[in-house]
Amino acid sequence: MTNTITFEDFTKVDIRVGTIIEVNDFPEARNPAYQLTIDFGDLGIKKSSAQITSLYTKEELLNRQVVAIINFPKKQIATFMSECLVLGAVDGKDVILLNPEQQVKNGSTVA
């Protein structure tokens, strides 16, 4: 186990569900990645870079719901500004995306 945090620390992390509405190749990235555009409903549209090319095609990702942290500061990745962090389970070098078991409203809180 890593460092212990308090429940108050956890409540500062804004984890939401969104739907991927656009997927583009990201050839400028150091490691193979996609540029994702994600709809978080009333919270707006955010972009993210995701190193998930080994398990997912662009077609499989389009219209898929994902879980992301939306209150990190923006981060410059090569020529792209990432606005949220899409969450996944790391299995070796592969990342398996986390997603709700059933369709939920975009922007729904993960608790």
TAUR-V204627 format. One record per residue. N is the residue number from 1. PSI is psi in degrees with one decimal (NA if undefined). Layout:
n=N psi=PSI
n=N psi=PSI
//
This chain:
n=1 psi=146.2
n=2 psi=-161.5
n=3 psi=139.2
n=4 psi=138.7
n=5 psi=164.7
n=6 psi=165.2
n=7 psi=-35.2
n=8 psi=-40.0
n=9 psi=-45.5
n=10 psi=-39.4
n=11 psi=-15.5
n=12 psi=-18.2
n=13 psi=119.1
n=14 psi=101.1
n=15 psi=124.7
n=16 psi=163.7
n=17 psi=136.5
n=18 psi=166.8
n=19 psi=130.2
n=20 psi=121.7
n=21 psi=-9.4
n=22 psi=139.7
n=23 psi=127.9
n=24 psi=150.9
n=25 psi=155.2
n=26 psi=71.8
n=27 psi=-20.2
n=28 psi=-13.0
n=29 psi=146.7
n=30 psi=-41.4
n=31 psi=151.2
n=32 psi=129.5
n=33 psi=165.3
n=34 psi=154.5
n=35 psi=122.2
n=36 psi=141.0
n=37 psi=124.7
n=38 psi=131.7
n=39 psi=117.1
n=40 psi=32.2
n=41 psi=-128.2
n=42 psi=-17.9
n=43 psi=-8.4
n=44 psi=-172.0
n=45 psi=133.7
n=46 psi=155.9
n=47 psi=149.5
n=48 psi=148.9
n=49 psi=135.1
n=50 psi=128.2
n=51 psi=73.0
n=52 psi=20.8
n=53 psi=-21.4
n=54 psi=-25.8
n=55 psi=-16.7
n=56 psi=137.1
n=57 psi=163.9
n=58 psi=-38.3
n=59 psi=-37.1
n=60 psi=-29.0
n=61 psi=-31.6
n=62 psi=129.7
n=63 psi=12.4
n=64 psi=138.0
n=65 psi=142.0
n=66 psi=165.8
n=67 psi=134.3
n=68 psi=152.7
n=69 psi=124.3
n=70 psi=0.6
n=71 psi=23.7
n=72 psi=155.3
n=73 psi=154.6
n=74 psi=149.3
n=75 psi=128.3
n=76 psi=122.6
n=77 psi=105.9
n=78 psi=-120.5
n=79 psi=11.6
n=80 psi=140.2
n=81 psi=111.7
n=82 psi=131.8
n=83 psi=-7.6
n=84 psi=166.7
n=85 psi=111.6
n=86 psi=134.6
n=87 psi=144.7
n=88 psi=162.1
n=89 psi=132.4
n=90 psi=123.1
n=91 psi=93.6
n=92 psi=-118.0
n=93 psi=-6.8
n=94 psi=148.7
n=95 psi=122.8
n=96 psi=117.4
n=97 psi=142.3
n=98 psi=139.6
n=99 psi=156.6
n=100 psi=149.2
n=101 psi=-31.2
n=102 psi=158.5
n=103 psi=132.0
n=104 psi=168.0
n=105 psi=135.6
n=106 psi=135.2
n=107 psi=-4.1
n=108 psi=141.7
n=109 psi=141.3
n=110 psi=127.0
n=111 psi=NA
//
